[in-house]
């Protein structure tokens, strides 16, 4: 659908997001949906401003990434309120957004919703997790921020099939928007050269896990499973990257911790591994998520070992079927060890999901936003 058949100018979008999320900096690393969606909309010719709210720092910055204007402000500081006022009460109609998109949590959602109400814009709420499960989430008597925002959003975007189905009854319109992958960055790389660049052993089997290390992610189960293989005289070591967690002991001679690596270096780390692991347990937090690393793992064309978690089974059903017989029960160390041992031999790959690049995903969402402004049904 051609937007310009319905309006003779580009779409104006204000995207309000959280600067730091999933232990990544959306501003410096141009990471994830909060950066990639507005970036690709701007490349498509629309007028897009990305406003990142920083819960950690105190510095405000404004940069220009090609046609995308990016501003980061500390939360609840003078620059934050100035930015909110300028977005909401601009007297110049040419600067008022047609659509305000919120992504990050419910507090960012409320900030964006108020802007949309004041300036008469459509409000789009991007829900990449169950925000009401966050530690800082607060309900007030008679007021639940998540349900309030979902009910009032003109369109609700969901990264997880499970969360979409749970919240669908509250929403006016819904759209599944998976976490994508940068296919210019995550490409198959030579294993030997990747290991040399990171100083990793060239001959040993390496199993890799990269990402958050909370116990629900199953990293302890993976460590125990690799230990089982080593007791059977299988020459295998574990490579780990991500933000360390005090509940996870990495102090083993056969575990190499690469630290919380820069996102730009992640493809080389993935390429150095024989197998990539998704050992998730089950729990309300991890079950509701849609991990970015799943598509990144697949794009590297490395064999995957995983558990039967909702994040994989519901969001990647075709790939789940292709791993039939190689998926462990969450929390079952012996079964996970069995799957690791089989994959070290079989090295079964899965197909790349269709339409999983950020460019393709952003294009489908952009078409939905164009229909929203044009008054057409969003499906």
N, C-alpha and C positions, 0 to 999 in steps of 0.2 A: 504494500500500500504506500503510495507516494504522499508524504505529508504535505508537500507543496501544492497538491491539488485542493487542499482544504484551507491552507493559510499561506500567505505570500511572504513569509519570513521564516528564519530558522526557529526552532523551539528553544525557549529559554528555560534552563534547568538550574536550580540550586540544589546541590547534593551536600547534605550535612552528615558527616561521618565521624567515627571515633578514630583518633590518630593511632593509638596503640591498641592492637587487639590480636589475640592468639599469639602473644609474645613477638609480634612483628610491628614495625613502624611503617604505617601506610604512606607516610610523607616521604621519608628518605629512601625506602625500598620499593616504592610504587607497588605496594603489595595488595593482592587480593581484590575482592569485589568492590571494596570501598574506594579503591583507586582505579581499578581497571574499567569498571562500568562507565563512570563519567569520562575517563580518558578516551575511550572508544566512541562515546557519543559526540565528544568534541571533534574527534577526527572525522566523524561523519557529517560535520558541517553545522551542528547545533551550538548554541551559545551556552556553555556550561561553566559554572563556578563550583569548585569543590572547597567546602569549608570543613576543616578538620578540627575537632575539639580535643584538646590535649589535657588529660586528667593528671599528668605527671609533671610536666615542665612549666616554666614561667615565661618563656620567650614566644613572641609572635613573629611570624614570617609570612611573606607573600612572594610567590614565585610564579613563573609562567612556563608551562610545559607545552611547547608548540601553541595550540589554540586553547589549552585548558588553563584557566586561572586557578591557582591553588593557594589557599590561605589557611594557616594553622594558628589558633589562638589558645591560650591557657583558659581552662574552665573557670567561670565566675570571677574573672579579672576585668579590668576596665576595657581592654581590647575586645573581650568576649561580648560585653554588653553593647559596645559600639558597633560591632559586626551584626549583632541581632537587630539593633535599631535600624541600621542602614538597609538590611534585607527586608525588614517589615514595613518601614515607613518612608521608603524612597518616594520623593515627589515626582521623579522622572518615570513615567510609565514604561519607557523603553528599557528600564533596568529591572522592572518587576518580573519575577519568574512566573512562567506558566505552570510549572510543576516544582514542588519541593519534595525531595526524596530524603528519607532518614534511614541511616544504617549504623548500628553500633550497640544500642541498648534503648531502654524505654525513656531515659532522661533525654537523650539526644532526640528520640522520637517526639517528646513533648515540646522541645525547643523548635523543631521543624514544623510541627503541627500548628503551633501558635503563629509562626511566620506565615504559613499557608493561609490561615484564617484571616489574619490582618490584611494581607495583600491580595486575597481572593484567588489564590492558586490552588490547583489540585494537589492533594497530599498522597504520597506513595510511601508506604512503610515497608522497609526491607528487613525481614526477620530471618537472620541466619542462624539463630539458636533459640532455645527456650529462655528468653530473658528473665522470666519470673523465677528461674532457678539460680540466678546469679546471687552471690553472697550479699551484695549491696542492694538487692531489690527490696523495696518496701511497699506494702499495701497500706492504704489509709482507710479508716472506717467509711464504707460505702464507695470506695474508689480503688479500682485495680488498674494500674497504668497500662498493662499489656492489653487487657480486654478493651479498655477505653480507646486505645489507639487503633487496634484492629477493627473495631466497629466503625470508626470514623474515617479510616483510610479509604480513599477512592479505589486504590488497588493495594493489596498486600502481596509482597514477594516473599517466597520461602526457599531456603536453600536445602531443606530436608523434607522428604515426602512424609515422614512420620509427623513432623510438626505441622505441616500443611493440613493433613487429615484431622489432626486434633483441634486446630483453630479455624478450620473452614466454616463451621456453623456461625462463627462470629463475624466473618468477613463479608463485605459487599462483593468483591471480586478478588480472585486469587490467581497467582501465577507461580509455577515452580521455576526457580532460577538457580540452577546448580552452581556450586563453586567450580570455576574453570581452571584452565592451565595455560600458561604462556608457552605456546608451541615454538616460539623463536628461541626460548631459553631451555626448556626441558626437551631435549632431543637425545637420542642414543649417542653416547660418547665411548671411546675406547676404554676398556677396563684397566689395562696395564698402565697407560699414560695417566689415567685418573688416580690410580694408586700411588704412582711415583710422585705426582704433584702434591699429594697429602702425606707422603712419607709412610704409607701403609705397606704391609707385607705383600709381595707379589704372588706367592704360591699358595698361601693358606686360603681356605674357603672363608669368605666374609659374609656375615648376615648383618643387614643394616636396619636400624630404626631411627627415624628422624622426626622430631616434633615435641609436643608437650609430654611431660613425663609423670603426670599425676597417676596414682595407683590405678584408677579406672582405665587408663590407657593400656594396662596389661604389661608394662615394661618389666615388672618383676617376674611375671610368668615367662616372658621371653628369656630373661637371664637364666632362670631355672631350667628352661627347655634346652638352651645351648649347653648348660652344664651337664644335662643328661647325655647329650651327644658326645661331649668330650670324655665322659666316663666310659663311653663305648669306643674310645680311641678314634673318633672321627675328628680330623684336623679342621676345626672351625673356630672362628673368633667373632666377637660381636662388636660392631661399630655403632656408636650412638652419637646423635647430635640433637641439640635442643636445650631449652632451659632446664637446668638440673632441679630435682625435687628432693628435699631432705628425706622423704620416705623411700627413696630408691638408692640402693647401695651399688655404686659402679666400681668399687675398689676390688677389682679382680685382675689378675695378670693378663687374662684373655679378653678383657673389655677395653676398648679404646674409645675414650670420650673426646669428641672433637669440639666440645663447647657449644654455645648457642651461636651457631655459624651465621654469617651474613647470608641473606636470601640469595644473593647473586652467586655464592659459592656452592649452593645446595646441589645443583645438577652434577657437579664433579664428585661430590660425596656419594650421591645415589649411584652414579655410574661405576664407582669403585667396588660395589657389592655384587656378590653372586646372587643373593636373595634379598628382598625387601619385605619387612614384616609389618603387619597390622594386627597386633595381638590383643585387641580391645576386649575388655570385660563387658559386662552389662550393668547398666545403672541409668538413672534418669538423666544424668548430665551427658554422658558419652553417647547414649542411645539417640538423643535428640539432635546431635550435631551432624554436620556434613563435612567431613575432613577434606581440606584442600589437598592433602598428601596422596589421597587415593589416585586421583587423576594424574598427579605428578609422577607417582611410582609407575603407573601404566605407560605414560609417555616415554619413560626412559627405556622401555622394553627390557625390563628385568623381571625374572620370575617373582611372584608374590606368594607369601604365606600369610594367612589371615584366619581370624575366628569368624563365626557366624554372628556378626553384629548387625543391628538394624541399619547402621550407617552404610554398610556395604550391601546387604541383601536388598534393602528397599530402594536405595539410590542407584545401585549398579546391578540390576538383576541379571543382565546378560553375562557380565563378568563373573558373577556369583555362580551361575550355571557352568561356566567354563572351568571353574575351580572345584567342581563336584568331586568329592572324595579327598580333597586337600584343604578342607576348612575344619578347623578345630572348634570344639565346644568352648565358649568363653570361660577362662579360668582353669581349664584342664591342661596342666603342664605336660603330662605324658602324651596326650593327643597332639599338642602343639609340637612337641619334639618329633613325633612320628611324621607330621606334615613337613617339618623342616628337612628331615632325613630323605623323604621321598622327593622333595623339590630339588635338593642338591643333586639328585640323580636325573630326574625327569626334566627339570627346568621348563615346566609348562608355562607358556605365556597366555595372556588374555588380550582380546581385541580392544583397540582404542574406542571408547564410547563416541557415538556420533554427536557432532555439534558441541563438543566440550571445550573448544578454545574460547578464550575471553572475547575475541572478535565476534565469533558466532553467537555466543550467549548475549553479548551486549546488543547485537543487531536484533535479536528476537524481542528483547525487552524494549528497545527503542521503538520498534514497530507497535508494541502494545501501548507505549506512552503516546505515540502519535495518534493512535485510535482513540485514546482517552480524551485528548484535546479535541479531536474531530467529532466526538460524540458517538463513535461507533462502539460496538460491544467488544470488550476485552475478553478473550477466551484463554 
